[in-house]
Amino acid sequence: MIAQNIGFWIIALMMIGAALRVVTTNNVVHAALWLVVVLSGAAGQYILLAAEFVAITQVLVYIGAVMVLFLFGTMLTRARIGAESDLNNSYKKLGIPVGLIMLVAMGLALTDSFGDERLPESATVVSTQEISDQIFGPYLLPFWALSFVLLAAVVGAIVLARKD
Amino acid sequence: MFVNQFLFLAAVLFCIGVYGVIARKNAVLMLMSIELILNSVNINLLTFALRNGSPDGHTFALYIIAVAAAEVGVGLGLVLLVYRNKKTISLDDLSEMRG
């Protein structure tokens, strides 16, 4: 338990620092690379939460596919790779109080609701078989809908991005 | 481990993502902030899956990952289209729909 706690705090501080860099850095490519740190940290937290399959999917889909898409988007929309000064808009000052107020509200609600409740000590890892039983059992209809969404997204992205 | 330590981590990431969506002008950076928000939701779902001992949260988390991938695909397609038509992806310059 202690080792897991130490792991949690190291990964959590790394994620928060990297997330702050994602929203404050002046370089789009650097923001994408800091986002990789946040996403890998999230995969680590999923493993701490006994969710191996979701962690592996996170690495494959987010770090593998989504990051490549982001870097492609960056390269295709900007000739310049480097620091830029006009990435933030005039509402930047407004964002800080909004974020802090949301954080305080959520923090109070969480402290009220869960206090010092602990996660179960002997957590069994949720096996891939259990997840597939869920997906192809009670959640089959959302799975079909999701397949349709992905198909529509593929077709839509091609239609939007092609030159004609 | 406390339930709250994971939930607080998710709350902090969520608020950082909200700040990014508000503060960023570049469309690609705004999509990255949305990814931060989606990840914090996934951490919440998996925390409650462990707390309640049910695999439902894992299914939802996987569905969210798939929807996020679709969203990024379409979003970047739109960004490319906007860039091709206007030579900029600064969100402040897209004001045709303003009344």
Boltz contact constraints between the chains, C-beta under 6 A:
constraints:
  - contact:
      token1: [A, 12]
      token2: [B, 9]
      max_distance: 6.0
  - contact:
      token1: [A, 16]
      token2: [B, 12]
      max_distance: 6.0
  - contact:
      token1: [A, 19]
      token2: [B, 13]
      max_distance: 6.0
  - contact:
      token1: [A, 19]
      token2: [B, 16]
      max_distance: 6.0
  - contact:
      token1: [A, 19]
      token2: [B, 36]
      max_distance: 6.0
  - contact:
      token1: [A, 22]
      token2: [B, 32]
      max_distance: 6.0
  - contact:
      token1: [A, 23]
      token2: [B, 16]
      max_distance: 6.0
  - contact:
      token1: [A, 23]
      token2: [B, 19]
      max_distance: 6.0
  - contact:
      token1: [A, 23]
      token2: [B, 20]
      max_distance: 6.0
  - contact:
      token1: [A, 31]
      token2: [B, 29]
      max_distance: 6.0
  - contact:
      token1: [A, 31]
      token2: [B, 32]
      max_distance: 6.0
  - contact:
      token1: [A, 35]
      token2: [B, 32]
      max_distance: 6.0
  - contact:
      token1: [A, 42]
      token2: [B, 39]
      max_distance: 6.0
  - contact:
      token1: [A, 45]
      token2: [B, 43]
      max_distance: 6.0
  - contact:
      token1: [A, 46]
      token2: [B, 46]
      max_distance: 6.0
  - contact:
      token1: [A, 49]
      token2: [B, 46]
      max_distance: 6.0
  - contact:
      token1: [A, 49]
      token2: [B, 50]
      max_distance: 6.0
  - contact:
      token1: [A, 50]
      token2: [B, 50]
      max_distance: 6.0
  - contact:
      token1: [A, 51]
      token2: [B, 46]
      max_distance: 6.0
  - contact:
      token1: [A, 51]
      token2: [B, 58]
      max_distance: 6.0
  - contact:
      token1: [A, 54]
      token2: [B, 58]
      max_distance: 6.0
  - contact:
      token1: [A, 54]
      token2: [B, 61]
      max_distance: 6.0
  - contact:
      token1: [A, 57]
      token2: [B, 65]
      max_distance: 6.0
  - contact:
      token1: [A, 61]
      token2: [B, 65]
      max_distance: 6.0
  - contact:
      token1: [A, 61]
      token2: [B, 69]
      max_distance: 6.0
  - contact:
      token1: [A, 66]
      token2: [B, 69]
      max_distance: 6.0
  - contact:
      token1: [A, 66]
      token2: [B, 72]
      max_distance: 6.0
  - contact:
      token1: [A, 69]
      token2: [B, 72]
      max_distance: 6.0
  - contact:
      token1: [A, 69]
      token2: [B, 76]
      max_distance: 6.0
  - contact:
      token1: [A, 73]
      token2: [B, 28]
      max_distance: 6.0
  - contact:
      token1: [A, 73]
      token2: [B, 76]
      max_distance: 6.0
  - contact:
      token1: [A, 73]
      token2: [B, 79]
      max_distance: 6.0
  - contact:
      token1: [A, 74]
      token2: [B, 28]
      max_distance: 6.0
  - contact:
      token1: [A, 76]
      token2: [B, 80]
      max_distance: 6.0
  - contact:
      token1: [A, 77]
      token2: [B, 83]
      max_distance: 6.0
  - contact:
      token1: [A, 77]
      token2: [B, 89]
      max_distance: 6.0
  - contact:
      token1: [A, 87]
      token2: [B, 25]
      max_distance: 6.0
  - contact:
      token1: [A, 87]
      token2: [B, 26]
      max_distance: 6.0
  - contact:
      token1: [A, 88]
      token2: [B, 23]
      max_distance: 6.0
  - contact:
      token1: [A, 88]
      token2: [B, 25]
      max_distance: 6.0
  - contact:
      token1: [A, 89]
      token2: [B, 25]
      max_distance: 6.0
  - contact:
      token1: [A, 89]
      token2: [B, 92]
      max_distance: 6.0
  - contact:
      token1: [A, 91]
      token2: [B, 22]
      max_distance: 6.0
  - contact:
      token1: [A, 92]
      token2: [B, 23]
      max_distance: 6.0
  - contact:
      token1: [A, 95]
      token2: [B, 19]
      max_distance: 6.0
  - contact:
      token1: [A, 95]
      token2: [B, 22]
      max_distance: 6.0
  - contact:
      token1: [A, 95]
      token2: [B, 23]
      max_distance: 6.0
  - contact:
      token1: [A, 99]
      token2: [B, 15]
      max_distance: 6.0
  - contact:
      token1: [A, 99]
      token2: [B, 18]
      max_distance: 6.0
  - contact:
      token1: [A, 99]
      token2: [B, 19]
      max_distance: 6.0
  - contact:
      token1: [A, 102]
      token2: [B, 15]
      max_distance: 6.0
  - contact:
      token1: [A, 103]
      token2: [B, 15]
      max_distance: 6.0
  - contact:
      token1: [A, 106]
      token2: [B, 11]
      max_distance: 6.0
  - contact:
      token1: [A, 110]
      token2: [B, 4]
      max_distance: 6.0
  - contact:
      token1: [A, 110]
      token2: [B, 7]
      max_distance: 6.0
  - contact:
      token1: [A, 114]
      token2: [B, 3]
      max_distance: 6.0
  - contact:
      token1: [A, 114]
      token2: [B, 4]
      max_distance: 6.0
  - contact:
      token1: [A, 117]
      token2: [B, 3]
      max_distance: 6.0
  - contact:
      token1: [A, 118]
      token2: [B, 2]
      max_distance: 6.0
  - contact:
      token1: [A, 119]
      token2: [B, 1]
      max_distance: 6.0
  - contact:
      token1: [A, 119]
      token2: [B, 3]
      max_distance: 6.0
  - contact:
      token1: [A, 119]
      token2: [B, 50]
      max_distance: 6.0
  - contact:
      token1: [A, 119]
      token2: [B, 51]
      max_distance: 6.0
  - contact:
      token1: [A, 123]
      token2: [B, 50]
      max_distance: 6.0
  - contact:
      token1: [A, 126]
      token2: [B, 55]
      max_distance: 6.0
  - contact:
      token1: [A, 126]
      token2: [B, 58]
      max_distance: 6.0
  - contact:
      token1: [A, 130]
      token2: [B, 55]
      max_distance: 6.0
  - contact:
      token1: [A, 131]
      token2: [B, 55]
      max_distance: 6.0
  - contact:
      token1: [A, 131]
      token2: [B, 58]
      max_distance: 6.0
  - contact:
      token1: [A, 134]
      token2: [B, 55]
      max_distance: 6.0
  - contact:
      token1: [A, 134]
      token2: [B, 59]
      max_distance: 6.0
  - contact:
      token1: [A, 135]
      token2: [B, 59]
      max_distance: 6.0
  - contact:
      token1: [A, 139]
      token2: [B, 59]
      max_distance: 6.0
  - contact:
      token1: [A, 146]
      token2: [B, 63]
      max_distance: 6.0
  - contact:
      token1: [A, 146]
      token2: [B, 66]
      max_distance: 6.0
  - contact:
      token1: [A, 149]
      token2: [B, 70]
      max_distance: 6.0
  - contact:
      token1: [A, 150]
      token2: [B, 70]
      max_distance: 6.0
  - contact:
      token1: [A, 153]
      token2: [B, 70]
      max_distance: 6.0
  - contact:
      token1: [A, 153]
      token2: [B, 73]
      max_distance: 6.0
  - contact:
      token1: [A, 153]
      token2: [B, 74]
      max_distance: 6.0
  - contact:
      token1: [A, 156]
      token2: [B, 74]
      max_distance: 6.0
  - contact:
      token1: [A, 157]
      token2: [B, 73]
      max_distance: 6.0
  - contact:
      token1: [A, 157]
      token2: [B, 74]
      max_distance: 6.0
  - contact:
      token1: [A, 157]
      token2: [B, 77]
      max_distance: 6.0
  - contact:
      token1: [A, 160]
      token2: [B, 77]
      max_distance: 6.0
  - contact:
      token1: [A, 160]
      token2: [B, 81]
      max_distance: 6.0
  - contact:
      token1: [A, 161]
      token2: [B, 77]
      max_distance: 6.0
  - contact:
      token1: [A, 161]
      token2: [B, 80]
      max_distance: 6.0
